[in-house]
Amino acid sequence: MMNIGVIFAGGVGSRMHSRDLPKQFLKIHDKPIIVHTIEHFENCEEIDSIVVVCVKDWIDHLNNLIATYHLKKVKKVVAGGPSGQLSIYNGLCAAAEIAKDEPAIVLIHDGVRPLINSQLLSQNVQCVKQFGSSITSATVKETLVEIDDDNNIKTVQDRPHSRVAKAPQCFWLKDILSAHKKALSENRQDFIDSCTLMQHYGYQLHMTDGPFENIKITTPDDFYTMRAILQVKEDAQIYGLE
């Protein structure tokens, strides 16, 4: 049996307003964001192999980073598709080539979501074995409401039973590939993430709470938040607080 990380690094980062560099290649603490992310998978004993889905024009640059930072578990780098859904599908097909006929769990993750840890990855693997899926989540700190088109409140969510869906989103490879193939056969390419796709096709989904700071680096605010969190973690090690 294999555990394979499928890391999505296909965006160009228009909301980050960086001039030339896609957001996943911006540096924090002198290391690209995508490298911070991949290293968590690289250093987790539960992870056997890694696939990275990358925007096509930056594959050579990513391969250079993989060599520079000695990321040995990265077995395939594949080009993204015209949508996020199709990009993930490309990564899953690459994971299937790695697994061959061996049963495999896939951990689908955003390349610009680097504030994770090995413990979370291991917990997700165990939850897939027990429940068949594991959607990383975080408890909410504010009250969630659903509104209509006129900004009127329709429902107020029960906070203790509300979660924010994050990543990685983890499944048996055969299950998530089957769902993707059903979507393609129906010409559906509009699913916003893997858990939405899996729920649509009738799979029961299990939530696994992770760290709230597991943010996706999308805007400049996110970039500065991540930098501050990493600085706090670094200071805690220096001063013996961890």
C-alpha positions as CSV (number, residue, x, y, z in Angstrom):
1,M,0.0,0.0,0.0
2,M,1.2,3.5,-0.8
3,N,0.4,7.1,0.4
4,I,0.9,9.7,-2.3
5,G,0.8,13.4,-2.0
6,V,-0.7,15.2,-5.0
7,I,0.2,18.9,-4.6
8,F,-1.4,21.4,-6.8
9,A,0.8,24.3,-7.9
10,G,-0.9,25.4,-11.1
11,G,-2.1,28.9,-10.4
12,V,-0.6,32.2,-11.6
13,G,-1.5,34.2,-8.6
14,S,-3.3,37.2,-10.1
15,R,-4.7,38.3,-6.7
16,M,-1.2,38.4,-5.2
17,H,-0.2,41.2,-7.6
18,S,3.3,39.9,-8.0
19,R,4.8,41.2,-11.2
20,D,6.2,38.1,-12.8
21,L,6.5,35.2,-10.4
22,P,3.5,32.9,-9.7
23,K,2.7,33.1,-6.0
24,Q,3.8,29.5,-5.3
25,F,7.4,30.6,-6.1
26,L,7.5,33.7,-4.0
27,K,10.1,33.4,-1.2
28,I,9.4,33.5,2.6
29,H,12.4,33.0,4.8
30,D,14.5,32.7,1.7
31,K,12.6,29.6,0.5
32,P,9.8,29.4,-2.1
33,I,6.4,28.8,-0.7
34,I,6.0,25.6,-2.8
35,V,9.2,24.2,-1.3
36,H,7.9,24.9,2.3
37,T,4.8,22.9,1.4
38,I,6.6,20.0,-0.4
39,E,9.1,19.6,2.5
40,H,6.3,18.7,4.9
41,F,5.3,15.8,2.7
42,E,9.0,15.0,2.1
43,N,9.7,14.8,5.8
44,C,6.6,12.8,6.8
45,E,7.4,9.1,7.2
46,E,3.8,8.1,6.1
47,I,4.3,9.7,2.6
48,D,5.9,7.4,0.0
49,S,5.7,9.5,-3.1
50,I,4.8,13.0,-4.3
51,V,3.2,14.3,-7.5
52,V,3.3,18.0,-8.2
53,V,0.9,19.6,-10.7
54,C,2.5,22.7,-12.1
55,V,1.6,25.5,-14.5
56,K,3.2,24.3,-17.7
57,D,5.6,27.2,-18.4
58,W,7.1,26.9,-14.9
59,I,7.8,23.1,-14.9
60,D,11.5,23.6,-15.6
61,H,11.8,26.1,-12.8
62,L,10.1,23.7,-10.4
63,N,12.3,20.8,-11.4
64,N,15.3,23.0,-10.6
65,L,13.9,23.7,-7.1
66,I,13.3,20.0,-6.5
67,A,16.9,19.3,-7.3
68,T,18.2,22.3,-5.3
69,Y,16.3,21.4,-2.2
70,H,16.8,17.6,-2.6
71,L,13.1,16.7,-2.6
72,K,13.6,13.0,-3.3
73,K,10.0,11.9,-2.9
74,V,8.8,13.9,-5.9
75,K,8.4,11.2,-8.5
76,K,6.4,13.1,-11.1
77,V,5.8,16.7,-12.1
78,V,2.9,17.1,-14.5
79,A,1.3,20.0,-16.3
80,G,-2.0,21.5,-15.1
81,G,-5.2,21.5,-17.1
82,P,-7.6,24.3,-18.2
83,S,-9.4,24.2,-14.8
84,G,-8.5,23.3,-11.2
85,Q,-10.6,20.1,-11.5
86,L,-8.8,18.9,-14.6
87,S,-5.4,19.8,-13.1
88,I,-6.2,17.6,-10.1
89,Y,-7.3,14.8,-12.4
90,N,-3.9,15.0,-14.2
91,G,-2.2,14.6,-10.8
92,L,-4.4,11.7,-9.9
93,C,-3.6,9.9,-13.2
94,A,0.1,10.4,-12.4
95,A,-0.4,9.0,-8.9
96,A,-2.1,5.9,-10.5
97,E,1.0,5.4,-12.7
98,I,3.2,5.5,-9.6
99,A,0.9,3.1,-7.6
100,K,0.4,0.7,-10.5
101,D,-1.9,-2.0,-9.1
102,E,-1.1,-1.3,-5.5
103,P,-3.8,0.2,-3.2
104,A,-3.1,3.9,-2.5
105,I,-4.3,6.8,-0.5
106,V,-3.9,10.2,-2.1
107,L,-3.6,13.5,-0.1
108,I,-4.6,16.3,-2.4
109,H,-3.1,19.6,-1.3
110,D,-2.6,23.2,-2.3
111,G,1.0,24.1,-3.0
112,V,0.3,27.6,-1.5
113,R,-1.0,26.1,1.8
114,P,2.4,25.5,3.6
115,L,1.3,25.8,7.3
116,I,0.8,22.1,7.9
117,N,2.8,19.4,9.7
118,S,3.7,15.8,9.5
119,Q,1.3,14.9,12.3
120,L,-1.7,16.3,10.3
121,L,-0.6,14.3,7.2
122,S,-0.3,11.1,9.3
123,Q,-3.7,11.7,10.9
124,N,-5.3,12.1,7.5
125,V,-3.8,8.8,6.3
126,Q,-5.2,7.0,9.4
127,C,-8.6,8.6,9.0
128,V,-8.9,7.4,5.3
129,K,-8.1,3.9,6.5
130,Q,-10.8,4.1,9.1
131,F,-13.5,6.2,7.4
132,G,-12.7,6.1,3.7
133,S,-12.0,9.8,3.4
134,S,-10.5,12.7,5.4
135,I,-11.2,16.3,4.7
136,T,-8.9,18.6,6.7
137,S,-11.0,21.2,8.5
138,A,-10.7,23.9,11.1
139,T,-13.2,25.0,13.8
140,V,-14.8,28.3,13.2
141,K,-14.2,31.3,15.5
142,E,-17.1,33.4,14.2
143,T,-20.7,32.8,13.6
144,L,-21.5,31.7,10.0
145,V,-24.7,32.9,8.3
146,E,-26.2,32.0,4.9
147,I,-27.7,35.0,3.0
148,D,-29.9,35.4,0.0
149,D,-29.2,37.6,-3.1
150,D,-30.4,40.7,-1.3
151,N,-28.1,40.2,1.7
152,N,-30.9,39.0,4.0
153,I,-30.0,36.3,6.4
154,K,-31.5,32.9,5.6
155,T,-30.0,30.8,8.3
156,V,-27.6,31.1,11.2
157,Q,-25.3,28.1,11.5
158,D,-24.7,26.3,14.7
159,R,-21.0,27.2,15.4
160,P,-20.0,24.0,17.3
161,H,-21.1,21.9,14.3
162,S,-19.6,24.3,11.7
163,R,-16.2,23.8,10.0
164,V,-14.0,25.5,7.4
165,A,-12.9,23.0,4.8
166,K,-9.2,23.2,4.1
167,A,-6.6,20.8,2.7
168,P,-5.2,18.2,2.3
169,Q,-8.4,16.4,1.2
170,C,-7.7,12.7,1.3
171,F,-9.2,9.6,-0.3
172,W,-8.6,6.2,-1.6
173,L,-7.1,6.7,-5.1
174,K,-9.6,4.4,-6.8
175,D,-12.5,6.3,-5.3
176,I,-11.5,9.8,-6.2
177,L,-10.4,8.7,-9.7
178,S,-13.8,7.0,-10.2
179,A,-15.6,10.2,-9.2
180,H,-13.4,12.3,-11.6
181,K,-14.1,9.9,-14.5
182,K,-17.9,10.1,-13.8
183,A,-17.7,13.9,-13.8
184,L,-15.8,13.9,-17.2
185,S,-18.3,11.5,-18.7
186,E,-21.1,13.9,-17.7
187,N,-19.0,16.9,-19.0
188,R,-18.9,18.4,-15.5
189,Q,-15.8,20.6,-15.0
190,D,-17.1,23.1,-12.4
191,F,-16.5,21.3,-9.1
192,I,-14.6,23.8,-6.8
193,D,-12.7,21.1,-4.9
194,S,-12.4,17.4,-4.3
195,C,-14.8,17.2,-1.3
196,T,-17.6,18.9,-3.4
197,L,-17.0,16.4,-6.2
198,M,-17.0,13.4,-3.9
199,Q,-20.1,14.5,-2.0
200,H,-22.0,15.0,-5.3
201,Y,-21.3,11.4,-6.3
202,G,-22.5,10.0,-3.0
203,Y,-19.4,9.4,-1.0
204,Q,-19.6,9.8,2.8
205,L,-17.0,12.4,3.9
206,H,-15.2,12.5,7.3
207,M,-13.8,15.8,8.6
208,T,-10.5,15.9,10.4
209,D,-9.7,19.0,12.4
210,G,-6.3,20.6,11.8
211,P,-4.5,23.8,12.7
212,F,-6.5,27.0,12.1
213,E,-3.4,28.7,10.7
214,N,-3.5,26.2,7.8
215,I,-4.3,29.1,5.4
216,K,-4.1,29.3,1.6
217,I,-1.7,32.0,0.4
218,T,-3.9,33.9,-2.0
219,T,-3.5,37.6,-1.3
220,P,-0.8,39.9,0.1
221,D,-2.4,39.7,3.5
222,D,-2.1,35.9,3.5
223,F,1.6,36.3,2.6
224,Y,2.3,38.5,5.5
225,T,0.3,36.4,7.9
226,M,2.3,33.3,6.9
227,R,5.6,35.2,7.3
228,A,4.5,36.3,10.8
229,I,3.5,32.7,11.8
230,L,6.8,31.3,10.6
231,Q,8.7,33.9,12.5
232,V,6.8,33.0,15.7
233,K,7.5,29.3,15.2
234,E,11.2,30.1,14.6
235,D,11.4,32.3,17.7
236,A,9.8,29.6,19.8
237,Q,12.5,27.1,18.8
238,I,15.3,29.6,19.5
239,Y,14.0,30.5,22.9
240,G,13.1,26.9,23.9
241,L,9.4,27.4,23.9
242,E,8.6,24.3,21.7
